[in-house]
Amino acid sequence: IAVGKALQNVLDVRLRSGRELLAGFLHSGEIRKLDSMIGKAAREGKLDTSFFSVLSMNMKDAALDSDGSTVASQTMGETLQEEGGEATVEPTGANRLQILQHIYTRCQEELENNVAPGIALLNKLLRTEISSIRSNQLKHYLGPQATTITSPDGKNIDLGGSSKALVSHGEFIEALSNSVQQIRTIQQAGGTDRLSAVNLVESIRQVAMEARMVLLDCYGEDSEIVREFQRDLQPVFRPGS
C-alpha cells in the first residue's frame, strides 16, 4: 500500500509539472519564444509521457470545444497572430486547438533530436496519418540500406557503407514496449481516461502491424529477422505486460 501511495504521489507531481509546463508554453507571448522554451524543455528532459498526457487531454478538450466557450483542462487557449511582422501567441479560445497542435508538433520534433532512435521513429510514425507514407518511413528506417545502385548503362556502382537498418529492430521493439507501458501506468494513476489510453495503444499496435508487414516484404517470411521481431513483439500488447 505504501509503495502504491508513493507511486501515486510521484505521478501526481509529474502530471502537475506537465500542466505547469504547458501553461508556460501557452503564455509564452510569441512563437519564437515558444519554440525556444520547447527546445529548453526537451534538453532538460521535461517532455515526458506525463506532459504529453496533459497535452493530449487539452487537445481533446479543444477539439470538442470548437466554439471556444469553455477553457478546459486548466489551461488558457491561444492562437497564432501576426503583429509587427512577428508571429505571436494570443489568447483566444476559438482557435486553441491550433496552438496546441503546433506545440505537439514542435515537441515531437525536438524529441526526435534528443531521444533514442527507436522512440524518435515511433514518434514520427504516430504523427504520420497516411499509411503509405508510414510504410515508406518504416522501410527506410527498418529495412536494409542499399549499398549499390545500377547506372543507366547497367553497371553496378558500389555506394560503400553497411546494409544495416538505420534503427535496429530491438530498439524499435523497446520503444513500442516502453510507450505502451507508460500509457497504461498513466491511465492507472488517473492521468488519462480509459478511452484515450486505449486509442493511443491501438495506434501503436497499428504501427507495429505495419512494421511487421514491411519486414516481411524486405526479408521474407522465413527469415530469422522476421521471426525474432514477431517473437519479441508478442508480449508488448498483452494486458498487464
VOBA-1610 file (N, C-alpha, C; in pm, whole numbers, padded with zeros to 5 digits, always signed):
BEGIN
Ile+00084-00120+00000Ile+00000+00000+00000Ile+00087+00125+00000Ala+00193+00122+00086Ala+00282+00238+00094Ala+00350+00264-00040Val+00391+00155-00107Val+00456+00170-00237Val+00359+00228-00338Gly+00233+00180-00332Gly+00131+00231-00424Gly+00106+00379-00404Lys+00101+00423-00277Lys+00079+00565-00247Lys+00198+00649-00294Ala+00318+00594-00276Ala+00437+00667-00319Ala+00438+00684-00469Leu+00401+00576-00541Leu+00394+00584-00687Leu+00290+00685-00732Gln+00174+00684-00664Gln+00067+00779-00696Gln+00115+00922-00676Asn+00189+00946-00568Asn+00240+01081-00541Asn+00338+01126-00649Val+00423+01034-00693Val+00519+01066-00799Val+00447+01104-00927Leu+00345+01024-00962Leu+00270+01050-01084Leu+00192+01181-01075Asp+00138+01209-00954Asp+00066+01335-00935Asp+00159+01454-00956Val+00280+01444-00904Val+00378+01551-00921Val+00413+01570-01068Arg+00431+01459-01139Arg+00467+01468-01281Arg+00355+01530-01362Leu+00230+01492-01333Leu+00117+01549-01405Leu+00104+01698-01375Arg+00126+01737-01249Arg+00121+01878-01214Arg+00231+01956-01286Ser+00349+01896-01294Ser+00459+01960-01367Ser+00426+01973-01514Gly+00359+01870-01569Gly+00318+01876-01710Gly+00219+01988-01736Arg+00124+02007-01643Arg+00027+02116-01657Arg+00095+02252-01651Glu+00189+02265-01558Glu+00260+02392-01543Glu+00345+02422-01666Leu+00409+02319-01721Leu+00491+02338-01840Leu+00406+02380-01958Leu+00292+02315-01978Leu+00204+02351-02089Leu+00150+02492-02071Ala+00115+02530-01950Ala+00066+02665-01925Ala+00173+02768-01961Gly+00297+02737-01928Gly+00408+02827-01964Gly+00422+02842-02114Phe+00407+02732-02188Phe+00413+02738-02334Phe+00302+02827-02389Leu+00182+02808-02335Leu+00066+02881-02387Leu+00074+03031-02359His+00146+03068-02255His+00157+03209-02220His+00295+03266-02256Ser+00359+03205-02353Ser+00495+03246-02390Ser+00500+03383-02457Gly+00389+03423-02522Gly+00384+03557-02581Gly+00406+03562-02730Glu+00503+03489-02782Glu+00524+03488-02928Glu+00594+03358-02970Ile+00577+03321-03095Ile+00616+03189-03143Ile+00765+03163-03127Arg+00848+03263-03154Arg+00993+03242-03143Arg+01031+03205-03000Lys+00970+03272-02903Lys+00997+03241-02763Lys+00942+03103-02728Leu+00824+03070-02780Leu+00765+02940-02756Leu+00857+02828-02804Asp+00908+02841-02926Asp+00998+02739-02980Asp+01124+02725-02896Ser+01175+02839-02848Ser+01293+02836-02763Ser+01264+02764-02632Met+01147+02789-02573Met+01108+02723-02448Met+01092+02573-02467Ile+01037+02533-02582Ile+01019+02390-02609Ile+01154+02322-02622Gly+01248+02387-02691Gly+01382+02332-02704Gly+01450+02315-02570Lys+01434+02414-02483Lys+01493+02409-02349Lys+01431+02295-02267Ala+01298+02280-02277Ala+01230+02174-02203Ala+01275+02036-02250Ala+01298+02023-02381Ala+01345+01895-02436Ala+01483+01861-02382Arg+01571+01959-02380Arg+01707+01936-02330Arg+01708+01899-02182Glu+01612+01951-02108Glu+01604+01924-01964Glu+01524+01798-01932Gly+01475+01729-02036Gly+01402+01605-02015Gly+01261+01623-01962Lys+01202+01739-01984Lys+01069+01765-01930Lys+00955+01722-02023Leu+00988+01690-02148Leu+00884+01648-02243Leu+00863+01496-02228Asp+00811+01457-02113Asp+00794+01315-02085Asp+00650+01272-02112Thr+00621+01146-02080Thr+00488+01091-02107Thr+00379+01166-02031Ser+00410+01211-01910Ser+00311+01286-01831Ser+00274+01417-01900Phe+00376+01486-01955Phe+00347+01611-02025Phe+00259+01583-02147Phe+00291+01479-02223Phe+00213+01451-02343Phe+00072+01404-02308Ser+00055+01342-02192Ser-00079+01306-02147Ser-00162+01431-02122Val-00103+01529-02053Val-00170+01657-02028Val-00201+01727-02160Leu-00105+01729-02251Leu-00124+01794-02381Leu-00234+01725-02459Ser-00236+01592-02457Ser-00338+01515-02529Ser-00478+01547-02477Met-00492+01556-02344Met-00623+01588-02287Met-00667+01728-02327Asn-00574+01822-02330Asn-00608+01958-02372Asn-00648+01964-02519Met-00578+01888-02603Met-00613+01885-02746Met-00751+01824-02766Lys-00782+01721-02688Lys-00913+01659-02695Lys-01021+01759-02654Asp-00998+01830-02544Asp-01094+01932-02499Asp-01112+02041-02603Ala-01001+02084-02664Ala-01008+02192-02763Ala-01085+02149-02886Ala-01068+02022-02926Ala-01141+01972-03042Ala-01291+01967-03015Leu-01329+01929-02892Leu-01471+01923-02855Leu-01529+02063-02837Asp-01446+02153-02787Asp-01488+02289-02754Asp-01461+02381-02873Ser-01519+02349-02987Ser-01485+02421-03111Ser-01530+02566-03111Asp-01630+02599-03028Asp-01675+02739-03027Asp-01598+02825-02929Gly-01504+02762-02853Gly-01418+02839-02762Gly-01490+02894-02642Ser-01609+02839-02611Ser-01685+02895-02499Ser-01634+02851-02364Thr-01550+02744-02362Thr-01502+02692-02236Thr-01351+02681-02238Val-01287+02720-02130Val-01144+02698-02115Val-01128+02571-02033Ala-01073+02465-02096Ala-01072+02334-02033Ala-00932+02294-01989Ser-00928+02192-01904Ser-00804+02129-01858Ser-00705+02227-01797Gln-00756+02330-01733Gln-00674+02420-01653Gln-00571+02500-01734Thr-00592+02515-01863Thr-00501+02597-01942Thr-00581+02696-02023Met-00516+02799-02069Met-00582+02906-02142Met-00558+02891-02290Gly-00664+02896-02370Gly-00649+02879-02513Gly-00582+02999-02578Glu-00505+02973-02685Glu-00437+03080-02754Glu-00428+03047-02902Thr-00396+03145-02984Thr-00384+03122-03127Thr-00270+03204-03183Leu-00235+03178-03309Leu-00126+03249-03372Leu-00175+03379-03433Gln-00105+03487-03408Gln-00140+03617-03463Gln-00015+03681-03522Glu-00034+03766-03621Glu+00078+03840-03677Glu+00077+03981-03619Glu+00190+04023-03560Glu+00197+04154-03500Glu+00335+04213-03528Gly+00338+04320-03605Gly+00465+04382-03636Gly+00560+04291-03711Gly+00503+04203-03794Gly+00586+04114-03873Gly+00630+03989-03800Glu+00592+03972-03672Glu+00631+03855-03596Glu+00507+03780-03550Ala+00518+03647-03553Ala+00407+03565-03505Ala+00404+03569-03353Thr+00284+03593-03299Thr+00270+03597-03153Thr+00165+03497-03110Val+00164+03465-02983Val+00065+03375-02925Val-00033+03459-02846Glu-00155+03464-02893Glu-00257+03547-02827Glu-00370+03460-02775Pro-00427+03493-02656Pro-00537+03414-02602Pro-00660+03426-02688Thr-00717+03316-02732Thr-00846+03312-02798Thr-00892+03168-02799Gly-00997+03139-02720Gly-01043+03001-02707Gly-01086+02939-02837Ala-01132+03022-02934Ala-01187+02968-03058Ala-01086+02884-03133Asn-00958+02922-03132Asn-00857+02851-03208Asn-00751+02789-03118Arg-00792+02751-02999Arg-00699+02693-02903Arg-00632+02568-02960Leu-00706+02490-03038Leu-00651+02366-03094Leu-00532+02394-03186Gln-00534+02506-03254Gln-00426+02540-03348Gln-00291+02551-03277Ile-00287+02624-03168Ile-00161+02642-03098Ile-00120+02514-03025Leu-00217+02437-02975Leu-00185+02310-02911Leu-00124+02212-03011Gln-00176+02211-03133Gln-00120+02125-03237Gln+00021+02169-03274His+00044+02299-03276His+00178+02349-03304His+00274+02305-03193Ile+00230+02316-03068Ile+00313+02273-02956Ile+00343+02124-02966Tyr+00242+02045-02999Tyr+00262+01900-03011Tyr+00366+01868-03118Thr+00352+01929-03234Thr+00445+01901-03345Thr+00586+01942-03309Arg+00603+02062-03252Arg+00737+02109-03217Arg+00800+02023-03107Cys+00720+01978-03011Cys+00773+01892-02905Cys+00820+01759-02963Gln+00743+01704-03054Gln+00782+01577-03115Gln+00910+01595-03197Glu+00921+01706-03268Glu+01043+01732-03347Glu+01165+01743-03256Glu+01149+01811-03144Glu+01261+01824-03050Glu+01299+01689-02992Leu+01199+01608-02961Leu+01228+01476-02904Leu+01306+01390-03002Glu+01274+01401-03129Glu+01343+01320-03229Glu+01492+01354-03235Asn+01525+01476-03195Asn+01666+01517-03195Asn+01738+01480-03066Asn+01662+01438-02964Asn+01722+01417-02832Asn+01699+01279-02773Val+01621+01194-02840Val+01589+01065-02780Val+01649+00952-02862Ala+01635+00830-02810Ala+01686+00712-02876Ala+01620+00695-03013Pro+01690+00634-03109Pro+01637+00619-03245Pro+01501+00550-03251Gly+01480+00449-03165Gly+01352+00377-03168Gly+01235+00466-03132Ile+01251+00546-03026Ile+01146+00638-02983Ile+01125+00747-03088Ala+01234+00798-03145Ala+01223+00902-03248Ala+01143+00851-03367Leu+01170+00728-03408Leu+01096+00671-03521Leu+00950+00651-03487Leu+00921+00600-03367Leu+00782+00579-03327Leu+00706+00711-03324Asn+00767+00815-03270Asn+00702+00946-03267Asn+00672+00995-03408Lys+00768+00976-03498Lys+00749+01020-03636Lys+00631+00945-03701Leu+00624+00814-03677Leu+00519+00732-03736Leu+00381+00769-03680Leu+00374+00795-03550Leu+00246+00829-03488Leu+00195+00965-03534Arg+00285+01051-03580Arg+00245+01182-03634Arg+00199+01173-03778Thr+00231+01063-03846Thr+00202+01049-03989Thr+00069+00979-04007Glu-00027+01049-04066Glu-00162+00995-04078Glu-00181+00904-04199Ile-00102+00923-04305Ile-00120+00847-04429Ile-00040+00717-04421Ser-00108+00603-04435Ser-00045+00474-04416Ser+00066+00447-04517Ser+00050+00492-04640Ser+00153+00467-04742Ser+00283+00540-04708Ile+00271+00659-04648Ile+00391+00733-04606Ile+00456+00663-04488Arg+00374+00612-04395Arg+00430+00537-04283Arg+00506+00414-04332Ser+00452+00347-04433Ser+00519+00229-04487Ser+00655+00265-04545Asn+00661+00377-04616Asn+00789+00422-04672Asn+00888+00456-04561Gln+00839+00519-04453Gln+00926+00552-04341Gln+00979+00426-04274Leu+00891+00328-04255Leu+00932+00202-04193Leu+01035+00130-04278Lys+01014+00130-04407Lys+01109+00063-04497Lys+01244+00134-04494His+01241+00267-04488His+01365+00343-04487His+01445+00319-04360Tyr+01377+00316-04244Tyr+01448+00306-04116Tyr+01472+00162-04070Leu+01379+00070-04100Leu+01390-00067-04051Leu+01441-00165-04155Gly+01432-00128-04281Gly+01477-00217-04388Gly+01626-00207-04413Pro+01681-00300-04491Pro+01825-00294-04523Pro+01857-00174-04610Gln+01970-00113-04586Gln+02012+00004-04663Gln+02082-00040-04792Ala+02055+00031-04898Ala+02117-00002-05027Ala+02267+00026-05022Thr+02345-00068-05071Thr+02491-00050-05077Thr+02540-00040-05221Thr+02451-00064-05317Thr+02486-00049-05459Thr+02367+00011-05534Ile+02396+00076-05645Ile+02293+00123-05737Ile+02332+00082-05878Thr+02234+00075-05965Thr+02260+00038-06104Thr+02254+00163-06191Ser+02359+00188-06265Ser+02366+00305-06353Ser+02280+00282-06477Pro+02249+00387-06553Pro+02168+00372-06675Pro+02225+00272-06774Asp+02357+00253-06774Asp+02416+00158-06869Asp+02426+00017-06811Gly+02362-00005-06696Gly+02355-00139-06641Gly+02467-00177-06547Lys+02560-00089-06518Lys+02671-00120-06429Lys+02631-00099-06283Asn+02682-00184-06196Asn+02658-00170-06052Asn+02762-00077-05991Ile+02714+00020-05916Ile+02803+00115-05851Ile+02799+00091-05701Asp+02914+00068-05643Asp+02924+00042-05500Asp+02916+00173-05422Leu+02817+00181-05332Leu+02800+00302-05251Leu+02879+00297-05121Gly+02931+00180-05089Gly+03001+00166-04963Gly+02903+00161-04847Gly+02954+00166-04729Gly+02869+00165-04612Gly+02816+00026-04582Ser+02714+00021-04497Ser+02659-00106-04449Ser+02511-00116-04485Ser+02464-00239-04500Ser+02322-00261-04528Ser+02239-00263-04400Lys+02304-00244-04286Lys+02237-00247-04156Lys+02126-00142-04149Ala+02014-00179-04087Ala+01900-00087-04072Ala+01940+00037-03992Leu+01882+00151-04025Leu+01912+00275-03954Leu+01868+00268-03809Val+01756+00200-03784Val+01707+00177-03648Val+01700+00027-03627Ser+01769-00023-03525Ser+01768-00167-03502Ser+01628-00211-03460His+01595-00335-03494His+01462-00386-03463His+01444-00399-03312Gly+01552-00426-03239Gly+01545-00432-03093Gly+01511-00296-03033Glu+01572-00190-03087Glu+01543-00054-03038Glu+01397-00017-03063Phe+01345-00059-03178Phe+01207-00025-03212Phe+01109-00101-03123Ile+01136-00230-03099Ile+01051-00309-03009Ile+01052-00247-02869Glu+01170-00206-02823Glu+01181-00145-02690Glu+01099-00016-02682Ala+01101+00063-02790Ala+01022+00187-02793Ala+00873+00156-02786Leu+00828+00055-02860Leu+00687+00014-02856Leu+00648-00029-02715Ser+00731-00115-02655Ser+00701-00170-02524Ser+00697-00061-02417Asn+00797+00026-02415Asn+00802+00132-02314Asn+00685+00228-02327Ser+00648+00261-02450Ser+00537+00354-02472Ser+00406+00296-02423Val+00380+00170-02455Val+00256+00104-02410Val+00252+00098-02258Gln+00363+00063-02197Gln+00369+00053-02051Gln+00346+00189-01985Gln+00404+00294-02040Gln+00387+00427-01983Gln+00243+00474-01994Ile+00178+00445-02106Ile+00038+00484-02125Ile-00050+00415-02022Arg-00028+00287-02002Arg-00108+00211-01906Arg-00083+00257-01763Thr+00040+00293-01732Thr+00072+00342-01598Thr+00001+00473-01570Ile+00001+00563-01667Ile-00065+00692-01650Ile-00216+00674-01638Gln-00273+00581-01715Gln-00417+00554-01704Gln-00452+00504-01565Gln-00374+00410-01514Gln-00399+00354-01382Gln-00389+00460-01273Ala-00304+00561-01296Ala-00287+00668-01198Ala-00392+00777-01212Gly-00481+00762-01311Gly-00585+00863-01332Gly-00540+00981-01414Gly-00424+00969-01478Gly-00373+01080-01558Gly-00438+01094-01694Thr-00510+00990-01738Thr-00585+00997-01862Thr-00702+00900-01852Asp-00804+00919-01934Asp-00920+00831-01927Asp-00895+00703-02006Arg-00975+00602-01984Arg-00954+00470-02044Arg-00963+00477-02196Leu-01059+00552-02249Leu-01076+00558-02394Leu-00954+00618-02462Ser-00900+00725-02406Ser-00780+00787-02463Ser-00663+00690-02460Ala-00647+00619-02348Ala-00538+00523-02336Ala-00553+00410-02436Val-00675+00359-02450Val-00700+00250-02546Val-00669+00296-02688Asn-00709+00417-02722Asn-00684+00469-02857Asn-00535+00487-02884Leu-00461+00534-02785Leu-00317+00551-02801Leu-00248+00416-02820Val-00285+00319-02738Val-00226+00185-02750Val-00261+00123-02885Glu-00384+00145-02929Glu-00426+00089-03058Glu-00349+00153-03173Ser-00318+00281-03162Ser-00237+00347-03265Ser-00098+00286-03272Ile-00042+00257-03156Ile+00090+00194-03151Ile+00084+00052-03205Arg-00024-00020-03175Arg-00043-00156-03229Arg-00048-00154-03381Gln-00118-00054-03436Gln-00128-00044-03581Gln+00010-00021-03644Val+00091+00062-03581Val+00228+00086-03629Val+00309-00044-03624Ala+00293-00121-03516Ala+00366-00247-03502Ala+00326-00346-03612Met+00197-00352-03645Met+00149-00440-03751Met+00207-00399-03887Glu+00212-00268-03910Glu+00267-00219-04036Glu+00417-00248-04044Ala+00486-00237-03930Ala+00629-00267-03927Ala+00654-00414-03962Arg+00571-00502-03909Arg+00585-00645-03940Arg+00567-00670-04090Met+00469-00606-04151Met+00445-00625-04294Met+00563-00575-04376Val+00622-00465-04335Val+00738-00411-04406Val+00856-00507-04396Leu+00880-00563-04277Leu+00989-00657-04259Leu+00967-00785-04339Leu+00841-00829-04347Leu+00809-00945-04431Leu+00845-00917-04576Asp+00812-00798-04621Asp+00840-00760-04760Asp+00990-00748-04786Cys+01063-00697-04686Cys+01207-00675-04703Cys+01290-00803-04690Tyr+01253-00888-04594Tyr+01339-01001-04560Tyr+01279-01137-04590Gly+01147-01144-04607Gly+01083-01273-04632Gly+01033-01338-04504Glu+00928-01416-04517Glu+00861-01474-04400Glu+00949-01571-04324Asp+01039-01639-04392Asp+01121-01742-04327Asp+01251-01688-04268Ser+01272-01556-04276Ser+01397-01500-04227Ser+01399-01498-04074Glu+01517-01513-04017Glu+01533-01507-03873Glu+01497-01368-03820Ile+01522-01264-03899Ile+01491-01127-03858Ile+01342-01112-03831Val+01259-01165-03922Val+01114-01154-03907Val+01066-01239-03789Arg+01118-01361-03776Arg+01077-01448-03666Arg+01112-01385-03531Glu+01230-01327-03523Glu+01273-01263-03399Glu+01186-01142-03367Phe+01152-01062-03467Phe+01068-00945-03447Phe+00931-00987-03396Gln+00873-01089-03458Gln+00741-01137-03417Gln+00744-01193-03276Arg+00849-01265-03242Arg+00862-01323-03108Arg+00874-01213-03002Asp+00956-01113-03029Asp+00975-01005-02932Asp+00852-00915-02921Leu+00772-00910-03028Leu+00655-00823-03030Leu+00538-00881-02949Gln+00531-01012-02937Gln+00415-01077-02875Gln+00381-01024-02737Pro+00477-01009-02645Pro+00440-00964-02509Pro+00407-00817-02497Val+00436-00736-02600Val+00424-00590-02588Val+00281-00548-02558Phe+00182-00612-02621Phe+00045-00566-02610Phe-00041-00654-02521Arg+00021-00749-02453Arg-00053-00832-02359Arg-00102-00748-02241Pro-00226-00769-02195Pro-00275-00696-02078Pro-00186-00722-01958Gly-00146-00616-01892Gly-00063-00629-01773Gly+00084-00648-01800Ser+00123-00645-01930Ser+00265-00665-01962Ser+00344-00540-01935
//
